[in-house]
Amino acid sequence: MSLEDTFTDVYDQDRWKHQGNPRSGIGAGPAFVGPYIETLAPLLRGKRVVDLGFGDFTVAKAIIRDVQFHAYTGMEIVPSMVEAARRFENDRVTVMQGNMATAPLPPGEVCLIRQVLQHLNNDMVKQIIDRVRSAYSCVIVTDQIRGRRNTDVECGMNIRKFGLFLEKPPFDYAIDELVTVNHDRYTVSTVRL
């Protein structure tokens, strides 16, 4: 099954929606989004923002509402999520369908990848990070963390057993931790590369 087919199934079947959380899962809930927006607002002010893998657009709506950006371009692999997000398009907000690993990347200054990489294998994570680091002056990644080490996974809807640590092997990127939120057994960390 392709990544597009896999994640289309996730959203079409509401596989991450549980206990009143958004369709993109608990990490898109208010306990995590509030601190994320508060931390990123100064970094995104006046910038051309590219959001790769915007999911159900819950976090993107908060960015659009609360951040003084110059322009926002969102790219999502699931066609139905792109179509649903089109209602938010205007002269400063555009959305497009595409796979961040293979599609042409939209122009911008700051790239956001929020809770996407935790679903991909190590090779694909490295490929995407290297690709976006060469395209954008600032890359900000948010993912769930659970342990202290990276384990490899098959690409798909499940997340890494121990989380994703871009500063540890096999990635070894230099990072700046921006914000980490602990809530209801979940820890979500946002870093700048």
C-alpha positions as CSV (number, residue, x, y, z in Angstrom):
1,M,0.0,0.0,0.0
2,S,1.4,3.4,-0.9
3,L,1.8,6.2,1.7
4,E,-1.1,8.1,0.1
5,D,-3.3,5.0,0.3
6,T,-2.3,4.3,3.9
7,F,-3.0,7.7,5.2
8,T,-6.1,8.1,3.1
9,D,-7.4,5.0,4.9
10,V,-6.4,6.4,8.3
11,Y,-8.5,9.6,7.7
12,D,-11.3,8.0,5.9
13,Q,-11.8,5.4,8.7
14,D,-11.0,8.0,11.5
15,R,-8.4,5.6,12.9
16,W,-6.8,8.3,15.1
17,K,-9.9,10.0,16.3
18,H,-10.7,8.8,19.8
19,Q,-11.9,10.2,23.1
20,G,-13.0,13.5,21.5
21,N,-9.6,14.2,19.9
22,P,-9.2,15.7,16.4
23,R,-9.0,13.4,13.4
24,S,-5.2,13.9,13.4
25,G,-5.0,12.4,16.9
26,I,-4.3,13.5,20.4
27,G,-1.2,15.6,19.4
28,A,-3.6,18.0,17.6
29,G,-5.6,18.6,20.7
30,P,-5.6,21.9,22.6
31,A,-3.2,20.7,25.4
32,F,-0.5,20.4,22.7
33,V,-1.5,23.1,20.2
34,G,-1.7,26.0,22.6
35,P,2.0,25.8,23.7
36,Y,3.1,25.0,20.2
37,I,1.4,28.2,18.7
38,E,2.6,30.3,21.7
39,T,6.2,29.2,21.1
40,L,6.2,29.4,17.3
41,A,4.3,32.7,16.8
42,P,7.5,34.9,17.1
43,L,9.4,32.6,14.8
44,L,6.7,32.6,12.1
45,R,5.9,36.3,12.3
46,G,6.3,37.9,8.8
47,K,7.6,34.6,7.3
48,R,6.5,32.5,4.4
49,V,5.5,29.3,6.2
50,V,5.3,25.9,4.6
51,D,3.4,23.2,6.6
52,L,4.2,19.7,5.3
53,G,1.6,17.1,6.3
54,F,-1.1,19.3,7.8
55,G,-3.5,16.4,8.4
56,D,-7.0,17.5,9.4
57,F,-6.0,21.2,9.4
58,T,-6.7,21.6,13.2
59,V,-3.2,23.0,13.9
60,A,-3.1,24.9,10.6
61,K,-6.3,26.7,11.6
62,A,-4.6,27.8,14.9
63,I,-1.6,29.1,12.9
64,I,-3.9,31.0,10.5
65,R,-5.9,32.5,13.4
66,D,-3.1,33.3,15.8
67,V,0.1,33.9,13.9
68,Q,1.1,37.0,12.0
69,F,2.7,35.2,9.0
70,H,3.3,36.6,5.6
71,A,2.0,33.5,3.7
72,Y,1.0,30.0,4.6
73,T,1.3,27.0,2.2
74,G,0.2,23.6,3.4
75,M,1.0,20.3,1.7
76,E,-0.8,17.1,2.6
77,I,-0.7,13.6,1.0
78,V,-4.4,12.8,1.6
79,P,-6.6,14.2,-1.2
80,S,-9.7,14.4,1.0
81,M,-7.9,16.4,3.7
82,V,-6.7,18.9,1.0
83,E,-10.2,19.3,-0.4
84,A,-11.6,19.9,3.1
85,A,-8.9,22.5,3.8
86,R,-9.6,24.4,0.6
87,R,-12.3,26.4,2.3
88,F,-9.6,28.2,4.3
89,E,-7.7,29.4,1.2
90,N,-7.4,33.1,0.6
91,D,-4.7,35.5,-0.7
92,R,-2.3,34.4,2.0
93,V,-3.3,30.8,2.5
94,T,-2.9,28.0,0.0
95,V,-3.1,24.2,0.2
96,M,-1.9,21.5,-2.1
97,Q,-1.8,17.8,-2.4
98,G,1.6,16.1,-2.5
99,N,4.1,13.7,-0.9
100,M,6.8,15.6,0.9
101,A,9.3,12.9,0.1
102,T,8.8,13.2,-3.7
103,A,6.7,16.2,-4.8
104,P,8.2,19.6,-5.6
105,L,8.4,21.5,-2.3
106,P,6.6,24.9,-2.2
107,P,8.7,28.0,-1.7
108,G,9.0,29.4,1.8
109,E,11.3,30.4,4.6
110,V,10.1,28.3,7.6
111,C,9.1,24.6,7.2
112,L,6.9,22.9,9.7
113,I,6.6,19.1,9.9
114,R,4.3,18.2,12.8
115,Q,3.8,14.6,13.9
116,V,4.5,13.1,10.5
117,L,8.0,11.7,10.7
118,Q,7.1,9.4,13.6
119,H,5.2,7.3,11.1
120,L,8.1,6.8,8.7
121,N,11.1,4.6,8.6
122,N,14.6,5.9,9.3
123,D,15.6,6.1,5.7
124,M,12.6,8.1,4.7
125,V,13.0,10.4,7.8
126,K,16.6,11.1,6.8
127,Q,15.7,11.7,3.1
128,I,12.9,14.2,4.0
129,I,15.0,16.0,6.6
130,D,17.9,16.4,4.2
131,R,15.6,17.5,1.5
132,V,13.8,20.2,3.5
133,R,17.0,21.5,5.2
134,S,18.3,22.3,1.7
135,A,15.0,24.0,0.7
136,Y,14.2,26.1,3.8
137,S,16.3,28.4,6.1
138,C,14.4,27.1,9.2
139,V,13.0,23.6,9.7
140,I,10.8,22.9,12.8
141,V,9.8,19.3,13.6
142,T,7.3,18.1,16.1
143,D,6.9,14.5,17.1
144,Q,5.9,12.3,20.0
145,I,8.6,11.0,22.2
146,R,8.3,8.0,24.6
147,G,11.8,6.7,25.4
148,R,15.4,7.5,24.8
149,R,16.4,5.9,21.5
150,N,15.3,5.6,17.9
151,T,13.9,2.4,16.6
152,D,13.1,1.8,12.9
153,V,9.5,1.2,11.9
154,E,7.6,0.4,8.8
155,C,5.9,3.3,7.2
156,G,2.3,3.5,8.2
157,M,-0.3,4.7,10.7
158,N,1.4,3.4,13.8
159,I,4.0,5.4,15.6
160,R,7.5,4.6,16.8
161,K,7.5,2.6,20.0
162,F,10.1,4.9,21.6
163,G,9.5,8.1,19.7
164,L,11.7,10.1,17.3
165,F,15.0,11.7,18.4
166,L,16.6,13.6,15.5
167,E,19.6,14.4,17.6
168,K,20.5,10.7,18.2
169,P,21.7,7.9,15.9
170,P,21.0,7.2,13.1
171,F,20.2,10.8,12.4
172,D,22.6,12.9,14.6
173,Y,21.3,16.3,13.6
174,A,22.0,19.4,15.6
175,I,18.8,20.6,17.2
176,D,17.4,23.4,19.4
177,E,14.6,22.2,21.6
178,L,11.8,24.8,21.4
179,V,9.0,23.3,23.5
180,T,8.0,20.0,25.0
181,V,4.5,19.3,26.3
182,N,3.5,16.4,28.6
183,H,-0.2,15.6,28.8
184,D,-2.2,12.5,29.6
185,R,0.6,9.9,29.1
186,Y,1.9,11.7,25.9
187,T,5.0,13.8,25.4
188,V,5.3,15.9,22.3
189,S,8.5,17.7,21.5
190,T,9.2,20.5,19.0
191,V,12.7,21.1,17.8
192,R,14.4,23.4,15.3
193,L,17.1,22.0,13.0
